[in-house]
Amino acid sequence: MIRGILFDMDGVLIDSEPVILQAAIAYLADIGVTARPEDFIPFIGTGDKRYLCGVGEKYGVSIDFEQAKHSLFDYYRRFANDRGPMPGVHRFIANARKAGLKLALATSALRMKAAINLQAIGLGFEDFDTVVTGDLVKRTKPNPDIYQLSALSMGLATDECLVVEDALNGVQAGKAAGCSVCALQSSFTVSELAEAGADYILTSLDAFEDFSTIGQFNALLASYHGSDERTVYGANKILEAGQAMMGEKALLEFCIEQAAKARKNAYAPYSHYKVGAAVVSAKTNRVYSGCNVENSSYGATICAERNAILNAVANEGVVGIKLLVVVSQDAPPAPPCAQCLQVLAEFSKPETEIHLVDVHCAEGREGAHSIYTFSELLPHPFIFPSMRS
């Protein structure tokens, strides 16, 4: 049973790879080296010293890292404050704390860089039971030392720990330490992470549903085992979440409730036709709602369905739509318009469920509730040729 979580930092808690890349290129330019972004790929996850000096060696330049690190991190500090936490970080850590899991920050980065990153995402060293940085070990990832020391510092066996990583070197380090490894798809592809040995592969920490006990966490983790294949949703591939903890029936009822609630906020001074919609994200099981917003320039009007989709994208980025609920005052209830169906096509599977509900049914009275698959409403959607899977 997993009792402790060992977090890598870069690419897991904060999207810092673009920051250290920018800082390293700026530093190398100062010493006369014109480096390219692809030069750094082999050194992702190996620690800041190897990251910088490895590229220096490629160009025949020997770098004294102890001297260089101050200039490097001056650049890094300038860029890091614009980065926020990766999706789901604060929610996941709060759940883990509530559940009683022990937490470690285990990063190949130096302590000064870790402090900059944590400040940028609103966390501190005190939020972890132990902190192990690259300056505390002689061998950094892909060697197992950092994760072995982290588990030992928390009084846990390595097989009681889950490593959360995004880099191939980190996945290999976690496996070499004897830990289970959950890889996040922020730096490498699903197939690359699976080949490196990851036991679980998720899009982000936000893909974890809420949990409040160690037992619930382990049950959720077990449901993600072997998740190394994504499902096509329209023009995108999504790594799907497991079954919703509340159950599919309750999830649908909640979706109808949120669509009905959103409908009441619709801005429809011209047609007086109010519509509410809600979508369920396939990768998180979260519900996002929207209402129609009209405009005196009628073409600028946005429908409830598109509003809900845009809400989901704004919160999660690329999404897959597990189901859509549309609540309208019509009887029978109205389907999405052609424009909304085309937008839905970008994020839906042919079997994505579309629930059309009238106001009476949504409010718990006798009314109409029709169910269609997306392919029934739009059998031949247009997907841009280069985006077809």
C-alpha atoms as a printed R data frame, in Angstrom:
    type eleno elety resid chain resno       x      y       z
1   ATOM     1    CA   MET     A     1   0.000  0.000   0.000
2   ATOM     2    CA   ILE     A     2   1.237  3.485  -0.861
3   ATOM     3    CA   ARG     A     3   1.754  5.633   2.258
4   ATOM     4    CA   GLY     A     4   4.045  8.337   0.906
5   ATOM     5    CA   ILE     A     5   4.314 10.463  -2.239
6   ATOM     6    CA   LEU     A     6   7.651 11.663  -3.569
7   ATOM     7    CA   PHE     A     7   7.189 14.664  -5.845
8   ATOM     8    CA   ASP     A     8   9.624 15.675  -8.496
9   ATOM     9    CA   MET     A     9   9.383 19.443  -8.921
10  ATOM    10    CA   ASP     A    10  10.135 20.620 -12.466
11  ATOM    11    CA   GLY     A    11   7.281 19.645 -14.791
12  ATOM    12    CA   VAL     A    12   5.243 18.190 -11.899
13  ATOM    13    CA   LEU     A    13   4.585 21.066  -9.493
14  ATOM    14    CA   ILE     A    14   5.580 23.898 -11.831
15  ATOM    15    CA   ASP     A    15   6.092 24.090 -15.585
16  ATOM    16    CA   SER     A    16   9.672 25.239 -15.150
17  ATOM    17    CA   GLU     A    17  11.280 23.577 -18.158
18  ATOM    18    CA   PRO     A    18  10.691 26.677 -20.348
19  ATOM    19    CA   VAL     A    19  12.121 28.834 -17.533
20  ATOM    20    CA   ILE     A    20  15.370 26.924 -17.008
21  ATOM    21    CA   LEU     A    21  15.718 26.608 -20.786
22  ATOM    22    CA   GLN     A    22  15.388 30.366 -21.201
23  ATOM    23    CA   ALA     A    23  17.792 31.007 -18.321
24  ATOM    24    CA   ALA     A    24  20.380 28.503 -19.574
25  ATOM    25    CA   ILE     A    25  20.302 29.869 -23.130
26  ATOM    26    CA   ALA     A    26  20.718 33.413 -21.758
27  ATOM    27    CA   TYR     A    27  23.670 32.388 -19.580
28  ATOM    28    CA   LEU     A    28  25.373 30.482 -22.403
29  ATOM    29    CA   ALA     A    29  24.898 33.475 -24.708
30  ATOM    30    CA   ASP     A    30  26.741 35.600 -22.127
31  ATOM    31    CA   ILE     A    31  29.776 33.319 -22.447
32  ATOM    32    CA   GLY     A    32  29.628 33.208 -26.248
33  ATOM    33    CA   VAL     A    33  27.700 29.959 -26.813
34  ATOM    34    CA   THR     A    34  24.637 30.010 -29.072
35  ATOM    35    CA   ALA     A    35  22.646 27.010 -27.825
36  ATOM    36    CA   ARG     A    36  19.457 25.579 -29.329
37  ATOM    37    CA   PRO     A    37  16.464 24.262 -27.340
38  ATOM    38    CA   GLU     A    38  16.949 20.726 -28.693
39  ATOM    39    CA   ASP     A    39  20.477 20.643 -27.214
40  ATOM    40    CA   PHE     A    40  18.994 20.377 -23.724
41  ATOM    41    CA   ILE     A    41  16.581 17.462 -24.296
42  ATOM    42    CA   PRO     A    42  19.018 14.685 -23.239
43  ATOM    43    CA   PHE     A    43  19.644 16.478 -19.934
44  ATOM    44    CA   ILE     A    44  16.051 17.064 -18.793
45  ATOM    45    CA   GLY     A    45  15.613 15.677 -15.278
46  ATOM    46    CA   THR     A    46  19.357 15.208 -14.617
47  ATOM    47    CA   GLY     A    47  19.794 18.281 -12.405
48  ATOM    48    CA   ASP     A    48  20.755 21.869 -13.097
49  ATOM    49    CA   LYS     A    49  24.506 21.239 -13.148
50  ATOM    50    CA   ARG     A    50  24.320 18.512 -15.779
51  ATOM    51    CA   TYR     A    51  21.625 20.445 -17.663
52  ATOM    52    CA   LEU     A    52  23.910 23.461 -18.141
53  ATOM    53    CA   CYS     A    53  27.335 21.831 -18.232
54  ATOM    54    CA   GLY     A    54  26.234 19.023 -20.533
55  ATOM    55    CA   VAL     A    55  25.286 21.503 -23.232
56  ATOM    56    CA   GLY     A    56  28.483 23.451 -22.565
57  ATOM    57    CA   GLU     A    57  30.495 20.281 -23.188
58  ATOM    58    CA   LYS     A    58  28.671 19.757 -26.485
59  ATOM    59    CA   TYR     A    59  30.044 23.100 -27.646
60  ATOM    60    CA   GLY     A    60  33.514 22.457 -26.224
61  ATOM    61    CA   VAL     A    61  33.137 24.815 -23.258
62  ATOM    62    CA   SER     A    62  34.042 23.794 -19.690
63  ATOM    63    CA   ILE     A    63  31.725 25.502 -17.163
64  ATOM    64    CA   ASP     A    64  32.506 25.927 -13.457
65  ATOM    65    CA   PHE     A    65  28.979 25.390 -12.175
66  ATOM    66    CA   GLU     A    66  29.664 26.671  -8.655
67  ATOM    67    CA   GLN     A    67  30.574 29.982 -10.210
68  ATOM    68    CA   ALA     A    68  27.982 29.899 -12.978
69  ATOM    69    CA   LYS     A    69  24.962 28.991 -10.844
70  ATOM    70    CA   HIS     A    70  24.566 32.474  -9.370
71  ATOM    71    CA   SER     A    71  24.195 34.103 -12.789
72  ATOM    72    CA   LEU     A    72  22.033 31.206 -14.020
73  ATOM    73    CA   PHE     A    73  19.599 31.540 -11.129
74  ATOM    74    CA   ASP     A    74  19.506 35.311 -11.394
75  ATOM    75    CA   TYR     A    75  18.106 34.778 -14.877
76  ATOM    76    CA   TYR     A    76  15.867 31.988 -13.601
77  ATOM    77    CA   ARG     A    77  14.368 34.143 -10.832
78  ATOM    78    CA   ARG     A    78  13.398 36.834 -13.345
79  ATOM    79    CA   PHE     A    79  11.401 34.378 -15.449
80  ATOM    80    CA   ALA     A    80   9.969 32.033 -12.784
81  ATOM    81    CA   ASN     A    81   7.568 34.436 -11.110
82  ATOM    82    CA   ASP     A    82   5.358 34.406 -14.206
83  ATOM    83    CA   ARG     A    83   4.722 30.656 -13.849
84  ATOM    84    CA   GLY     A    84   1.880 29.295 -11.736
85  ATOM    85    CA   PRO     A    85   1.425 25.777 -10.359
86  ATOM    86    CA   MET     A    86   0.694 22.894 -12.702
87  ATOM    87    CA   PRO     A    87  -3.022 21.933 -12.889
88  ATOM    88    CA   GLY     A    88  -4.369 20.271  -9.761
89  ATOM    89    CA   VAL     A    89  -1.256 20.716  -7.583
90  ATOM    90    CA   HIS     A    90  -2.847 22.513  -4.634
91  ATOM    91    CA   ARG     A    91  -5.985 20.352  -4.662
92  ATOM    92    CA   PHE     A    92  -3.971 17.131  -4.837
93  ATOM    93    CA   ILE     A    93  -1.625 18.141  -2.004
94  ATOM    94    CA   ALA     A    94  -4.576 19.230   0.160
95  ATOM    95    CA   ASN     A    95  -6.252 15.861  -0.424
96  ATOM    96    CA   ALA     A    96  -3.018 14.001   0.356
97  ATOM    97    CA   ARG     A    97  -2.604 15.926   3.602
98  ATOM    98    CA   LYS     A    98  -6.196 15.216   4.574
99  ATOM    99    CA   ALA     A    99  -5.699 11.528   3.819
100 ATOM   100    CA   GLY     A   100  -2.614 11.313   6.033
101 ATOM   101    CA   LEU     A   101  -0.112 10.509   3.283
102 ATOM   102    CA   LYS     A   102   3.481 11.563   3.892
103 ATOM   103    CA   LEU     A   103   4.874 13.977   1.311
104 ATOM   104    CA   ALA     A   104   8.398 14.612   0.072
105 ATOM   105    CA   LEU     A   105   9.861 17.036  -2.426
106 ATOM   106    CA   ALA     A   106  12.575 15.057  -4.235
107 ATOM   107    CA   THR     A   107  14.271 17.071  -6.955
108 ATOM   108    CA   SER     A   108  17.613 17.029  -8.721
109 ATOM   109    CA   ALA     A   109  17.483 20.829  -8.628
110 ATOM   110    CA   LEU     A   110  19.541 22.799  -6.135
111 ATOM   111    CA   ARG     A   111  17.853 24.064  -2.999
112 ATOM   112    CA   MET     A   112  18.019 27.695  -4.132
113 ATOM   113    CA   LYS     A   113  16.124 26.844  -7.320
114 ATOM   114    CA   ALA     A   114  13.578 24.794  -5.370
115 ATOM   115    CA   ALA     A   115  12.934 27.799  -3.119
116 ATOM   116    CA   ILE     A   116  12.354 30.047  -6.154
117 ATOM   117    CA   ASN     A   117   9.915 27.560  -7.684
118 ATOM   118    CA   LEU     A   118   7.933 26.966  -4.511
119 ATOM   119    CA   GLN     A   119   7.551 30.691  -3.923
120 ATOM   120    CA   ALA     A   120   6.304 31.081  -7.515
121 ATOM   121    CA   ILE     A   121   3.515 28.511  -6.967
122 ATOM   122    CA   GLY     A   122   2.502 29.501  -3.440
123 ATOM   123    CA   LEU     A   123   4.098 26.625  -1.514
124 ATOM   124    CA   GLY     A   124   7.000 26.347   0.921
125 ATOM   125    CA   PHE     A   125   9.398 23.727   2.241
126 ATOM   126    CA   GLU     A   126   7.133 23.401   5.286
127 ATOM   127    CA   ASP     A   127   4.407 21.896   3.091
128 ATOM   128    CA   PHE     A   128   6.461 18.689   2.814
129 ATOM   129    CA   ASP     A   129   7.553 16.174   5.448
130 ATOM   130    CA   THR     A   130  11.009 16.094   3.913
131 ATOM   131    CA   VAL     A   131  12.860 17.917   1.147
132 ATOM   132    CA   VAL     A   132  15.744 16.307  -0.742
133 ATOM   133    CA   THR     A   133  17.489 18.424  -3.369
134 ATOM   134    CA   GLY     A   134  20.296 17.685  -5.779
135 ATOM   135    CA   ASP     A   135  22.956 19.232  -3.549
136 ATOM   136    CA   LEU     A   136  22.301 16.557  -0.875
137 ATOM   137    CA   VAL     A   137  23.322 13.575  -3.020
138 ATOM   138    CA   LYS     A   138  26.371 12.733  -5.095
139 ATOM   139    CA   ARG     A   139  24.425 10.950  -7.819
140 ATOM   140    CA   THR     A   140  21.327 12.568  -9.298
141 ATOM   141    CA   LYS     A   141  18.659 11.016 -11.529
142 ATOM   142    CA   PRO     A   142  18.531  8.568 -13.299
143 ATOM   143    CA   ASN     A   143  20.292  7.118 -10.243
144 ATOM   144    CA   PRO     A   144  17.879  6.187  -7.421
145 ATOM   145    CA   ASP     A   145  19.647  8.044  -4.583
146 ATOM   146    CA   ILE     A   146  17.253 11.011  -4.275
147 ATOM   147    CA   TYR     A   147  14.174  8.800  -3.997
148 ATOM   148    CA   GLN     A   148  15.842  6.308  -1.678
149 ATOM   149    CA   LEU     A   149  16.927  9.118   0.671
150 ATOM   150    CA   SER     A   150  13.465 10.714   0.559
151 ATOM   151    CA   ALA     A   151  11.706  7.479   1.547
152 ATOM   152    CA   LEU     A   152  14.258  6.800   4.305
153 ATOM   153    CA   SER     A   153  13.843 10.324   5.685
154 ATOM   154    CA   MET     A   154  10.090  9.738   6.069
155 ATOM   155    CA   GLY     A   155  10.552  6.318   7.689
156 ATOM   156    CA   LEU     A   156   9.005  4.449   4.765
157 ATOM   157    CA   ALA     A   157  10.137  1.576   2.588
158 ATOM   158    CA   THR     A   158  10.519  2.544  -1.054
159 ATOM   159    CA   ASP     A   159   7.765  0.099  -2.056
160 ATOM   160    CA   GLU     A   160   5.402  2.144   0.136
161 ATOM   161    CA   CYS     A   161   6.114  5.261  -1.924
162 ATOM   162    CA   LEU     A   162   4.718  6.638  -5.169
163 ATOM   163    CA   VAL     A   163   7.050  8.802  -7.234
164 ATOM   164    CA   VAL     A   164   5.342 11.513  -9.298
165 ATOM   165    CA   GLU     A   165   7.535 12.361 -12.273
166 ATOM   166    CA   ASP     A   166   7.419 13.851 -15.747
167 ATOM   167    CA   ALA     A   167  10.916 13.084 -17.107
168 ATOM   168    CA   LEU     A   168  12.317  9.809 -18.416
169 ATOM   169    CA   ASN     A   169  15.375 10.058 -16.159
170 ATOM   170    CA   GLY     A   170  13.107 10.561 -13.171
171 ATOM   171    CA   VAL     A   171  10.878  7.606 -14.070
172 ATOM   172    CA   GLN     A   172  13.973  5.411 -14.322
173 ATOM   173    CA   ALA     A   173  15.259  6.731 -10.978
174 ATOM   174    CA   GLY     A   174  11.957  5.980  -9.255
175 ATOM   175    CA   LYS     A   175  11.831  2.431 -10.619
176 ATOM   176    CA   ALA     A   176  15.493  1.834  -9.704
177 ATOM   177    CA   ALA     A   177  14.675  2.932  -6.141
178 ATOM   178    CA   GLY     A   178  11.930  0.315  -5.909
179 ATOM   179    CA   CYS     A   179   9.044  2.797  -5.918
180 ATOM   180    CA   SER     A   180   5.860  2.818  -7.949
181 ATOM   181    CA   VAL     A   181   5.939  5.636 -10.495
182 ATOM   182    CA   CYS     A   182   3.147  7.853 -11.777
183 ATOM   183    CA   ALA     A   183   4.283  9.830 -14.813
184 ATOM   184    CA   LEU     A   184   2.640 13.072 -15.892
185 ATOM   185    CA   GLN     A   185   2.479 13.789 -19.586
186 ATOM   186    CA   SER     A   186   3.947 17.298 -19.501
187 ATOM   187    CA   SER     A   187   7.392 16.756 -21.046
188 ATOM   188    CA   PHE     A   188   7.347 13.398 -22.850
189 ATOM   189    CA   THR     A   189   4.884 11.275 -24.785
190 ATOM   190    CA   VAL     A   190   2.788  8.479 -23.318
191 ATOM   191    CA   SER     A   191   4.737  5.822 -25.201
192 ATOM   192    CA   GLU     A   192   8.101  7.221 -24.037
193 ATOM   193    CA   LEU     A   193   6.975  7.301 -20.400
194 ATOM   194    CA   ALA     A   194   5.562  3.785 -20.605
195 ATOM   195    CA   GLU     A   195   8.776  2.487 -22.162
196 ATOM   196    CA   ALA     A   196  10.779  4.104 -19.341
197 ATOM   197    CA   GLY     A   197   8.783  1.979 -16.877
198 ATOM   198    CA   ALA     A   198   6.003  4.224 -15.554
199 ATOM   199    CA   ASP     A   199   3.290  2.246 -13.751
200 ATOM   200    CA   TYR     A   200   0.654  4.950 -14.229
201 ATOM   201    CA   ILE     A   201   0.454  7.751 -16.794
202 ATOM   202    CA   LEU     A   202  -1.849 10.762 -16.376
203 ATOM   203    CA   THR     A   203  -2.223 14.088 -18.119
204 ATOM   204    CA   SER     A   204  -1.713 16.023 -14.853
205 ATOM   205    CA   LEU     A   205  -2.362 15.826 -11.117
206 ATOM   206    CA   ASP     A   206  -5.764 17.297 -11.919
207 ATOM   207    CA   ALA     A   207  -6.732 13.913 -13.378
208 ATOM   208    CA   PHE     A   208  -6.868 12.527  -9.830
209 ATOM   209    CA   GLU     A   209 -10.334 12.688  -8.356
210 ATOM   210    CA   ASP     A   210 -10.699 13.915  -4.776
211 ATOM   211    CA   PHE     A   211  -9.845 11.496  -1.977
212 ATOM   212    CA   SER     A   212  -9.786 11.779   1.805
213 ATOM   213    CA   THR     A   213  -8.237  8.502   3.041
214 ATOM   214    CA   ILE     A   214  -5.192  6.423   2.178
215 ATOM   215    CA   GLY     A   215  -7.539  3.616   1.160
216 ATOM   216    CA   GLN     A   216  -9.412  5.841  -1.295
217 ATOM   217    CA   PHE     A   217  -6.131  7.077  -2.761
218 ATOM   218    CA   ASN     A   218  -4.840  3.553  -3.324
219 ATOM   219    CA   ALA     A   219  -8.143  2.496  -4.890
220 ATOM   220    CA   LEU     A   220  -8.008  5.449  -7.292
221 ATOM   221    CA   LEU     A   221  -4.390  4.693  -8.111
222 ATOM   222    CA   ALA     A   222  -5.229  1.068  -8.877
223 ATOM   223    CA   SER     A   223  -7.902  2.206 -11.335
224 ATOM   224    CA   TYR     A   224  -5.254  4.127 -13.295
225 ATOM   225    CA   HIS     A   225  -2.889  1.150 -13.598
226 ATOM   226    CA   GLY     A   226  -1.733  0.572 -17.140
227 ATOM   227    CA   SER     A   227  -3.260  3.832 -18.397
228 ATOM   228    CA   ASP     A   228  -0.726  4.259 -21.152
229 ATOM   229    CA   GLU     A   229  -3.159  4.691 -24.036
230 ATOM   230    CA   ARG     A   230  -5.219  7.774 -24.817
231 ATOM   231    CA   THR     A   231  -8.668  7.847 -26.354
232 ATOM   232    CA   VAL     A   232  -9.517  9.911 -29.427
233 ATOM   233    CA   TYR     A   233 -11.991 12.715 -28.761
234 ATOM   234    CA   GLY     A   234 -12.592 14.554 -32.022
235 ATOM   235    CA   ALA     A   235  -9.281 16.191 -32.967
236 ATOM   236    CA   ASN     A   236  -7.537 15.269 -29.713
237 ATOM   237    CA   LYS     A   237  -6.298 12.296 -27.720
238 ATOM   238    CA   ILE     A   238  -7.233 12.281 -24.041
239 ATOM   239    CA   LEU     A   239  -6.072 10.080 -21.182
240 ATOM   240    CA   GLU     A   240  -9.392  9.305 -19.525
241 ATOM   241    CA   ALA     A   241 -10.039  9.460 -15.800
242 ATOM   242    CA   GLY     A   242 -11.381  6.405 -14.013
243 ATOM   243    CA   GLN     A   243 -15.025  6.042 -13.079
244 ATOM   244    CA   ALA     A   244 -16.390  9.026 -11.176
245 ATOM   245    CA   MET     A   245 -16.378  8.407  -7.424
246 ATOM   246    CA   MET     A   246 -19.928  9.715  -7.106
247 ATOM   247    CA   GLY     A   247 -21.142  7.195  -9.696
248 ATOM   248    CA   GLU     A   248 -22.349  7.805 -13.243
249 ATOM   249    CA   LYS     A   249 -26.017  8.344 -12.290
250 ATOM   250    CA   ALA     A   250 -25.146 10.935  -9.663
251 ATOM   251    CA   LEU     A   251 -22.719 12.606 -12.071
252 ATOM   252    CA   LEU     A   252 -25.475 12.978 -14.678
253 ATOM   253    CA   GLU     A   253 -27.889 14.368 -12.075
254 ATOM   254    CA   PHE     A   254 -25.262 16.880 -10.953
255 ATOM   255    CA   CYS     A   255 -24.636 17.866 -14.573
256 ATOM   256    CA   ILE     A   256 -28.365 18.495 -15.134
257 ATOM   257    CA   GLU     A   257 -28.498 20.528 -11.919
258 ATOM   258    CA   GLN     A   258 -25.549 22.703 -13.018
259 ATOM   259    CA   ALA     A   259 -26.998 23.241 -16.507
260 ATOM   260    CA   ALA     A   260 -30.364 24.279 -15.033
261 ATOM   261    CA   LYS     A   261 -28.619 26.637 -12.622
262 ATOM   262    CA   ALA     A   262 -26.570 28.207 -15.446
263 ATOM   263    CA   ARG     A   263 -29.713 28.659 -17.549
264 ATOM   264    CA   LYS     A   264 -31.132 31.062 -14.971
265 ATOM   265    CA   ASN     A   265 -28.158 33.360 -15.608
266 ATOM   266    CA   ALA     A   266 -28.625 33.424 -19.380
267 ATOM   267    CA   TYR     A   267 -28.471 36.852 -21.029
268 ATOM   268    CA   ALA     A   268 -31.261 36.718 -23.623
269 ATOM   269    CA   PRO     A   269 -32.878 40.181 -23.916
270 ATOM   270    CA   TYR     A   270 -33.609 39.715 -27.642
271 ATOM   271    CA   SER     A   271 -35.004 36.201 -27.983
272 ATOM   272    CA   HIS     A   272 -35.982 35.679 -24.307
273 ATOM   273    CA   TYR     A   273 -34.953 32.073 -24.982
274 ATOM   274    CA   LYS     A   274 -32.760 30.892 -22.118
275 ATOM   275    CA   VAL     A   275 -30.556 27.806 -22.373
276 ATOM   276    CA   GLY     A   276 -28.146 26.206 -19.921
277 ATOM   277    CA   ALA     A   277 -25.549 23.555 -20.666
278 ATOM   278    CA   ALA     A   278 -22.963 21.508 -18.811
279 ATOM   279    CA   VAL     A   279 -20.184 19.229 -20.003
280 ATOM   280    CA   VAL     A   280 -18.255 16.521 -18.166
281 ATOM   281    CA   SER     A   281 -14.507 16.384 -18.819
282 ATOM   282    CA   ALA     A   282 -13.351 12.890 -19.760
283 ATOM   283    CA   LYS     A   283  -9.921 13.386 -18.183
284 ATOM   284    CA   THR     A   284 -11.054 14.691 -14.768
285 ATOM   285    CA   ASN     A   285 -14.815 13.950 -14.467
286 ATOM   286    CA   ARG     A   286 -15.277 17.622 -13.606
287 ATOM   287    CA   VAL     A   287 -18.417 19.459 -14.650
288 ATOM   288    CA   TYR     A   288 -18.301 22.820 -16.449
289 ATOM   289    CA   SER     A   289 -21.440 24.848 -17.159
290 ATOM   290    CA   GLY     A   290 -22.441 27.715 -19.421
291 ATOM   291    CA   CYS     A   291 -25.439 29.743 -20.577
292 ATOM   292    CA   ASN     A   292 -26.329 31.588 -23.772
293 ATOM   293    CA   VAL     A   293 -25.148 35.200 -24.003
294 ATOM   294    CA   GLU     A   294 -26.867 37.235 -26.744
295 ATOM   295    CA   ASN     A   295 -25.682 40.365 -28.486
296 ATOM   296    CA   SER     A   296 -27.382 43.073 -30.525
297 ATOM   297    CA   SER     A   297 -25.043 41.997 -33.302
298 ATOM   298    CA   TYR     A   298 -26.674 38.585 -33.518
299 ATOM   299    CA   GLY     A   299 -23.627 36.858 -34.951
300 ATOM   300    CA   ALA     A   300 -21.716 37.670 -31.742
301 ATOM   301    CA   THR     A   301 -24.178 35.637 -29.655
302 ATOM   302    CA   ILE     A   302 -22.676 32.583 -27.965
303 ATOM   303    CA   CYS     A   303 -24.744 29.511 -27.208
304 ATOM   304    CA   ALA     A   304 -24.798 27.754 -23.845
305 ATOM   305    CA   GLU     A   305 -23.113 24.635 -25.237
306 ATOM   306    CA   ARG     A   306 -20.129 26.570 -26.574
307 ATOM   307    CA   ASN     A   307 -19.950 28.610 -23.381
308 ATOM   308    CA   ALA     A   308 -19.653 25.402 -21.320
309 ATOM   309    CA   ILE     A   309 -16.975 24.002 -23.633
310 ATOM   310    CA   LEU     A   310 -14.949 27.221 -23.466
311 ATOM   311    CA   ASN     A   311 -15.239 27.129 -19.669
312 ATOM   312    CA   ALA     A   312 -13.814 23.590 -19.668
313 ATOM   313    CA   VAL     A   313 -10.963 24.508 -22.013
314 ATOM   314    CA   ALA     A   314 -10.134 27.621 -19.963
315 ATOM   315    CA   ASN     A   315  -9.758 25.446 -16.862
316 ATOM   316    CA   GLU     A   316  -8.116 22.321 -18.270
317 ATOM   317    CA   GLY     A   317  -6.697 23.078 -21.693
318 ATOM   318    CA   VAL     A   318  -7.416 20.338 -24.210
319 ATOM   319    CA   VAL     A   319 -10.450 18.350 -23.061
320 ATOM   320    CA   GLY     A   320 -12.538 15.404 -24.106
321 ATOM   321    CA   ILE     A   321 -16.285 15.659 -23.565
322 ATOM   322    CA   LYS     A   322 -17.663 12.654 -21.747
323 ATOM   323    CA   LEU     A   323 -21.248 13.886 -21.869
324 ATOM   324    CA   LEU     A   324 -23.213 17.067 -22.526
325 ATOM   325    CA   VAL     A   325 -26.453 18.206 -20.916
326 ATOM   326    CA   VAL     A   326 -28.585 20.944 -22.518
327 ATOM   327    CA   VAL     A   327 -31.505 22.406 -20.572
328 ATOM   328    CA   SER     A   328 -34.045 24.497 -22.505
329 ATOM   329    CA   GLN     A   329 -37.657 25.591 -22.155
330 ATOM   330    CA   ASP     A   330 -38.737 23.707 -25.291
331 ATOM   331    CA   ALA     A   331 -40.847 20.546 -25.210
332 ATOM   332    CA   PRO     A   332 -39.377 18.426 -26.646
333 ATOM   333    CA   PRO     A   333 -36.079 20.025 -25.601
334 ATOM   334    CA   ALA     A   334 -33.946 21.578 -28.339
335 ATOM   335    CA   PRO     A   335 -30.713 20.006 -29.623
336 ATOM   336    CA   PRO     A   336 -27.460 21.976 -30.101
337 ATOM   337    CA   CYS     A   337 -27.372 24.156 -33.196
338 ATOM   338    CA   ALA     A   338 -25.123 23.284 -36.138
339 ATOM   339    CA   GLN     A   339 -22.416 25.710 -35.012
340 ATOM   340    CA   CYS     A   340 -22.331 24.171 -31.530
341 ATOM   341    CA   LEU     A   341 -22.214 20.671 -32.988
342 ATOM   342    CA   GLN     A   342 -19.164 21.614 -35.048
343 ATOM   343    CA   VAL     A   343 -17.422 22.945 -31.923
344 ATOM   344    CA   LEU     A   344 -18.435 19.783 -30.059
345 ATOM   345    CA   ALA     A   345 -16.900 17.745 -32.881
346 ATOM   346    CA   GLU     A   346 -13.449 19.010 -31.885
347 ATOM   347    CA   PHE     A   347 -13.731 17.424 -28.416
348 ATOM   348    CA   SER     A   348 -16.250 14.562 -28.678
349 ATOM   349    CA   LYS     A   349 -16.257 10.850 -29.459
350 ATOM   350    CA   PRO     A   350 -18.996  9.467 -31.719
351 ATOM   351    CA   GLU     A   351 -20.520  7.818 -28.625
352 ATOM   352    CA   THR     A   352 -20.387 10.936 -26.422
353 ATOM   353    CA   GLU     A   353 -23.829 11.221 -24.810
354 ATOM   354    CA   ILE     A   354 -25.956 14.316 -25.444
355 ATOM   355    CA   HIS     A   355 -28.796 14.709 -22.921
356 ATOM   356    CA   LEU     A   356 -31.586 17.108 -23.912
357 ATOM   357    CA   VAL     A   357 -33.687 18.091 -20.907
358 ATOM   358    CA   ASP     A   358 -36.606 20.472 -20.582
359 ATOM   359    CA   VAL     A   359 -37.027 22.810 -17.623
360 ATOM   360    CA   HIS     A   360 -39.742 20.711 -15.959
361 ATOM   361    CA   CYS     A   361 -37.555 17.601 -15.934
362 ATOM   362    CA   ALA     A   362 -34.493 19.572 -14.770
363 ATOM   363    CA   GLU     A   363 -36.484 20.897 -11.819
364 ATOM   364    CA   GLY     A   364 -37.649 17.432 -10.775
365 ATOM   365    CA   ARG     A   365 -41.130 17.550 -12.269
366 ATOM   366    CA   GLU     A   366 -42.567 15.421 -15.047
367 ATOM   367    CA   GLY     A   367 -40.924 16.486 -18.279
368 ATOM   368    CA   ALA     A   368 -38.883 15.416 -21.272
369 ATOM   369    CA   HIS     A   369 -35.381 13.922 -21.251
370 ATOM   370    CA   SER     A   370 -33.990 12.669 -24.575
371 ATOM   371    CA   ILE     A   371 -30.595 10.986 -25.031
372 ATOM   372    CA   TYR     A   372 -28.572 10.924 -28.254
373 ATOM   373    CA   THR     A   373 -25.031 10.002 -29.157
374 ATOM   374    CA   PHE     A   374 -22.986 12.721 -30.790
375 ATOM   375    CA   SER     A   375 -22.813 10.734 -34.040
376 ATOM   376    CA   GLU     A   376 -26.622 10.658 -34.216
377 ATOM   377    CA   LEU     A   377 -26.753 14.458 -34.165
378 ATOM   378    CA   LEU     A   378 -23.721 14.998 -36.421
379 ATOM   379    CA   PRO     A   379 -22.847 11.809 -38.336
380 ATOM   380    CA   HIS     A   380 -20.061 13.312 -40.454
381 ATOM   381    CA   PRO     A   381 -18.220 16.049 -38.533
382 ATOM   382    CA   PHE     A   382 -15.441 18.030 -40.175
383 ATOM   383    CA   ILE     A   383 -12.030 17.522 -38.553
384 ATOM   384    CA   PHE     A   384  -9.090 19.394 -40.063
385 ATOM   385    CA   PRO     A   385  -7.075 16.807 -42.055
386 ATOM   386    CA   SER     A   386  -3.806 17.271 -40.131
387 ATOM   387    CA   MET     A   387  -5.685 16.697 -36.829
388 ATOM   388    CA   ARG     A   388  -7.325 13.405 -37.764
389 ATOM   389    CA   SER     A   389  -6.011 10.477 -35.738
